Amino acid sequence: MTMPDPAPTTLDRADSRLHHDDSLTGAVHAFVARMRTGDLGILPVAIGLVVITVVFTALNPVFVAPANLVNLLFDCATVGFIALGVVCVLMLGEIDLAIGSMSGLASAIVGVLWIQAGLPIGIAIIAAIAVGAVMGLVYALLLVHLGMPSFVSTLAGLLALLGMQLYILGSTGSINLPYASGFVHFGQLMVMPAWVAYILALVPGVAMLVTKLRVARRRRAAGLAAGSLTLLIIRVAITTVALVAAVWYLNLGRGVPWIFGLFVAAVVALDYALKRTKWGRSMFAIGGNREAARRAGINIRRITITAFMLCSSLAAVGGVLGAARLASASRQAGTGDVNLNAIAAAVIGGTSLFGGRGSAWSALLGILVIQAISNGLTLLNLSSSLRYMITGAVLAIAVIVDSLARASRQTHGRG
């Protein structure tokens, strides 16, 4: 349910006329002002991606080859879904440490129900996601009714889910999925036709133009400043050209993976839910100040339950897609660095560990950074130990930047 914008007051209109400049110069000044107050947006991630690309390309030009970038996008989708769920709980200032184990259990459920029990693949996938939703409900109920910290409940869940995964896989410890199936093809081979990819590349620019123009018209009707039309056209042009160029370059290889397109669609859906619905605004309010949100009449228990259920369900989706990507369900699924990469992706992308600030796009941007590092180091034939150390360092830098930005916002807020 979308909450209507509050009606502007006379004071709002006066303040807008005095302090808002519709020109391109005014937009630049506003951007600089946001930077000074600690609102860095995607700038750190964008700079990080540029640095990573330049460094790895200099060391091995294969890094930017179209075929390699296509493989990178295939790999992004599986952990990306898990990171998308992490964004939901981090927005509340909570954590889910069982996401890796949940993804591993989901892949095992798909393998057992589909291959061993002979059920249709669709039913197996639904069952895996349903188990994820139930586990998220359990964590939330332990938190809201018993006061058990999410760190403790999900840590217990990590061990329990890992045990369940080992139990249902049995002594073999691995179930191979048929390579000829559409499920495995989706995870490994399926790419969009070029014309579909180009049309989808045009959609964001068109949507941005239509939405911003509609908002500008409403603001002018209310007597408020509407923003710079020139800046809007520049942003739409840059976005469209960049996406079309990216599609063209990827089509020099295999093309844009459908699995990555599914991930982006999920990001867009969650971004809409967070920014345009009462549920999403409640998430920001609870993460920013839980007590104030409670006094404002927000149902904190309900929002917390839905956030944990969504997080665990998305972890299950990531596990299902991981099984399709690897064509197997094994004991190794969901272990190793899955937890680290999913949480790190959300934080590196810009979601605050302190709650109240973040975006669905954090998962997309962060997982691009994580997979770019992993892919680049693999091309250089460097050990996984170095990958762990570099990823840990990047995560530490992201948290430091988040802490400094938070302190800057608090300082300017008091001022």
C-alpha positions, 0 to 999 in steps of 0.5 A, a space after each residue: 500500500 503506497 502512502 500518499 505524500 503529505 500536502 505541502 504547507 505554506 512554509 514548505 513552499 517558501 523554503 523550497 523557493 528560497 533554498 532549492 535551485 532548479 538549475 544544473 549548478 544548483 543540482 551540483 551544489 546539492 550533491 556536494 552538500 549531501 557528500 559533506 553530510 555523509 550521504 555518499 550514495 553509490 559513489 564509493 561502490 562505483 569508485 571501487 568497481 572502477 579501481 577493481 576493473 582497472 587493476 585486474 585488466 592491467 594484470 590480465 586483459 581477459 578480465 574484461 573479455 565479454 565471455 568472462 563478464 557473462 560468466 561473472 553475471 551468472 555467478 552474481 545471481 545466486 549469492 545476489 539473491 541471498 544478499 538481497 534478503 540480508 538487506 531486509 534484516 540489516 535495515 532493521 538493525 538485525 542479522 541472519 547468520 543462517 543464510 548460507 545454511 538455508 541456501 544449502 538446505 534448499 538445494 538439498 531439498 530440491 535434489 531429494 524431492 526432484 531426483 530421489 522422490 520424483 516430484 515435479 521440479 516446480 513443487 520441489 522449488 516451492 517446498 524449498 522456499 516454503 522451508 525458508 519462509 518457515 525458518 525466517 518465521 521461527 527466528 522472528 518469533 524468537 526475537 519478538 516474543 522471547 527477546 532472543 537476539 537474532 545473532 544467537 537464534 540465527 547462529 543456532 539455525 545455522 547449525 541446525 540447518 547444516 545438520 538437516 542438510 547433511 541428514 537428508 543428503 544421506 551417506 552419498 552427500 551429493 545428488 547430481 542434477 540432469 544436465 539436459 534439464 531446463 532447470 540446469 540450462 537456466 542456471 548455466 546456459 540460458 541467455 536473453 535474445 539480443 532484441 529482448 536485452 536491448 528492449 530491457 536496457 531501454 526500460 530504466 531510462 524510459 521509466 525514470 523519465 516518465 516517473 520524474 516528469 510526473 513528480 515534477 508536474 505534481 510538485 509544480 502544481 503544489 507550488 514546489 520546486 520541480 528539479 532541473 529538467 536538463 539534469 534529468 535528461 542528462 541522467 536518462 541519457 547516461 543511463 540509457 547509453 550505458 545500459 545499451 553499451 553494456 548489452 552490446 558488449 555482453 552480446 559479443 560473448 554469449 549474451 545477458 544471462 536470464 538468471 541475472 535478469 531474474 535477479 535484477 527483477 527481484 532487486 527492482 521489486 524490493 526497491 519498489 517495496 522499500 521506497 513506495 509502500 507503507 511496509 518499506 517506510 516502516 522498515 526505514 523507521 524501525 531501523 532508524 529509531 525503534 522506539 519512535 516507530 513504536 510510538 508512531 503506531 508502526 506494528 514492529 512485530 509484523 514488520 520484523 516477522 515479514 523481514 526475516 521471512 523474506 530474508 530466509 526465503 530469498 536465501 532459499 531461492 539463492 540455494 535453488 539457483 545455486 543448485 541449477 548453477 552447479 548441476 548438483 546438491 551437495 554437502 558443500 552447498 551453502 558452506 565456505 564463504 557464502 555467508 561472508 559474501 552475502 553479508 559483505 555484498 549488502 554492506 559494501 553496496 551501502 546498506 548500514 549495519 546500524 539499521 535504517 539506511 540501505 537499498 535493494 540496489 546495495 545487493 546488486 552493487 555489492 555482489 558485483 564488487 565481490 564477484 569481480 574480486 573473486 573472478 579477477 583473483 581466479 584469473 590470476 591463479 591466486 589462492 582462495 586465502 588471498 581472496 578471503 583476505 582481500 574480501 575481508 579488507 574491502 568489507 572492513 573499509 565499507 564498514 569504516 566508511 559507513 561508520 564515518 558517514 553515520 557520525 557525519 550525519 549525526 554531527 550535521 543533524 545536531 548542528 
